[in-house]
């Protein structure tokens, strides 16, 4: 990563299958005490709007959406980290 690289560059741009059932399950199982139900629904709807027509999403897209919500003070930095860790763990199964 260069001196002026964006943090988003560390996340893959490759679109990965993200079936709606998996997507919903992540949010059903999400247990972030500092994330209110309204914030959770906001993150869900923002990410849902970025899923491609065939249900794919990249980690970079997820990072950008979550970072943007943190930047707008819609979620906390801690929430951002926990959410990103959750999605990185989910997508890690595609790296094998």
N, C-alpha and C positions, 0 to 999 in steps of 0.2 A: 504494500500500500504506500503510495507516494505521500509527500509532505502535505499536499492539499487535497487528498482523496476524501471522498465522502464516506462516512461510516456505513452507509448503505452498501458500499462496494464489497463488504465482506459477506454479504448475503447473495445467494444464487438468484440469477434472473430466470433460471429454467422453470418453466411452468410445470407443476406437478399435479397429478390428480388429487383432488380434494373433494371427495364425495360429500354430498349434503349431510348424510347421516354422520360421518366423521366430524364434519364442521360443527353440527349441532351437539354432538357428544362432548367435544372439547369444551363448549360453553356450559353444558349441563354439569360437567365434572369440575369446572373451574371453581376454585375455592380461594379467592383473593379477598381477604378481610377488608382491605382498604378500597376495594372496587365496589361501588354501589350497584344495585340492580339497574338503575338508569344508565350508568357508565358502561356496564356490561352490555346492555342492549345497544348503546351507541357504537361500541367497538364492533359488535356482531353485525349491525346493519352497514357500517362503513366497509368492513371486510367483505360482507356478502355482495355489496355493490361492485367490488373489484374482482370477484370471481368471473372467469371467462364463461362464455356460453356453454362450454363443455365441462364446466365445473373445475377448472384448473386455476391455480394461484401460485405465485412464486414467493419465496421468503423475502425477496427484496420488496415486492409489493406490500407484503404484510408489514415489514419494517417501516416503510414510508407512511402507511396509513396510521400505524400506532405512534410513530414519531410525530406525525402531524397532530394527532390528538393530544399528545403530551405538550407539544409546542403551543397549542391553543389553550392549554391549561384545562383540558377536558378530563384528563387522567393524570395521575402523578408519575414521577420518574420511577418510583418503585413498581407501580402497576405496569409501566412500559417494560421494565426488566422481566418481571414475572411472565407477562404475556409473551414476550419474545422467546423466553426460555421454553415456554409451553409449545410454541410453534416450531422452534428449532428441534425440540425432541420429537415432535410429530414427523417432521420432514426428514429427520435423520434416517428413518427406515428406508428412504429412497436412495441413500448414498451407499447402500450395501450391494 
